[in-house]
Structure formats: C-alpha cells, structure tokens
Amino acid sequence: MKIYEGVEGQIRDAIERGEFDNLPNKGKPLDLSEWKKTPAHLRMSYSILKNAGYKPSEVNTKSELATLRQLIEKESDPEKKQHLIGKINALAITEALQMERLRKK
C-alpha cells in the first residue's frame, strides 16, 4: 500500500483498496441539470448544507410536488384526484414565490 499525504492520498488509498468499486451509478455521467438550475450564488452553500443533511425549503417543496404528481397518476378516485390537484396548485404557488425570492437575492 502506498502512503500519500492529505485528502488526495486518502482518496488514492481508498481507490487502491477498492472502496469505490461498488458505488451506485459507477461509470455513468453525473446528472448536473438540477445543479445548473440552482442560482450560481447559492450552489456552494447548498452543497455544504446538503452534505450536512439539511435540505432547503425549496428542495422540500420540489420533492413534495414530485410525490404529489406521482400520487395523482396512480389515483383512480376523481374526488381524491381533485384534492391532490388542489394541493399541487397551492404548492406550485409556494414554489414560484420561493424561486422568485431566490432570483431577487
């Protein structure tokens, strides 16, 4: 085993031990589409917060919208579907306000 200094050395040692061999999506390109949609002045802070396990309210809103959209596709009861659509519409307004607030910063 080779000994390197610093973080780069620790990464090299881990590679040599095969610790990165079974990672999900290995060999696939990274999907950076959401990263590019994030305002440039927020990217670094969002990355730090994400690594700490924190999700900004905007991310939670987008996740909730995605979940509601999936529920609508599976729902067969028209009344329940209408209820879900109402939730999506209200949440879409919240999302628009959140994104507008970010653009103004």
C-alpha positions in Angstrom: 0.0 0.0 0.0 1.3 3.4 -1.0 1.2 6.2 1.5 0.2 9.7 0.3 -0.3 12.9 2.2 -3.6 14.7 2.8 -7.0 14.1 1.4 -5.8 13.2 -2.0 -3.7 10.5 -0.5 -6.7 9.1 1.5 -8.7 9.0 -1.7 -6.0 7.2 -3.6 -5.6 4.7 -0.8 -9.4 4.1 -0.8 -9.3 3.5 -4.6 -6.5 1.0 -4.2 -8.5 -0.9 -1.5 -11.5 -1.0 -3.9 -13.8 1.1 -1.7 -15.2 2.9 -4.7 -15.8 -0.2 -6.9 -19.4 -0.8 -6.0 -20.8 2.7 -5.8 -24.2 3.3 -7.4 -24.1 4.8 -10.9 -20.5 3.9 -11.3 -19.4 4.7 -14.8 -22.4 6.8 -15.6 -22.2 10.5 -16.2 -23.4 12.8 -13.4 -26.8 14.5 -13.9 -26.0 18.1 -13.3 -29.2 19.5 -14.7 -30.6 20.5 -11.2 -27.2 21.9 -10.2 -27.3 24.2 -13.3 -30.8 25.4 -12.4 -29.6 26.5 -9.0 -28.6 30.2 -8.9 -24.8 30.4 -9.0 -24.5 32.4 -5.8 -26.3 29.6 -3.9 -24.5 26.5 -5.2 -21.7 26.3 -2.7 -23.8 26.9 0.3 -26.5 24.4 -0.9 -23.7 21.8 -1.4 -22.4 22.3 2.2 -25.9 22.1 3.6 -26.7 19.0 1.6 -23.6 17.3 2.8 -24.7 18.1 6.4 -28.0 16.5 5.7 -30.0 19.8 5.6 -32.5 20.4 2.8 -33.6 24.0 1.9 -37.3 24.6 1.9 -37.2 24.9 -1.9 -35.8 21.4 -2.2 -38.5 20.1 0.1 -41.2 21.8 -1.9 -39.9 20.3 -5.2 -39.8 16.8 -3.6 -43.3 17.2 -2.3 -44.6 18.3 -5.7 -42.9 15.3 -7.4 -44.5 13.0 -4.8 -48.0 14.5 -5.3 -47.7 14.2 -9.1 -46.9 10.5 -8.7 -49.9 10.1 -6.5 -52.2 11.7 -9.0 -51.1 9.3 -11.7 -52.0 6.3 -9.5 -55.2 7.8 -8.1 -58.4 6.5 -9.6 -61.0 8.2 -7.3 -61.9 11.6 -9.0 -62.6 13.3 -5.7 -59.2 12.3 -4.3 -57.6 13.3 -7.6 -59.2 16.8 -7.4 -57.9 17.1 -3.8 -54.4 16.3 -4.9 -54.6 18.7 -7.8 -55.6 21.5 -5.3 -52.6 20.6 -3.2 -50.3 20.8 -6.2 -51.7 24.1 -7.3 -51.1 25.6 -3.8 -47.7 24.1 -3.6 -46.8 25.4 -7.1 -47.6 28.9 -5.9 -45.3 28.4 -2.9 -42.6 27.1 -5.2 -42.9 30.1 -7.6 -42.6 32.5 -4.6 -39.6 30.7 -3.2 -37.8 30.8 -6.6 -38.7 34.4 -7.2 -37.3 35.2 -3.7 -34.0 33.4 -4.7 -33.8 35.3 -8.0 -34.1 38.6 -6.3 -31.1 37.9 -3.9 
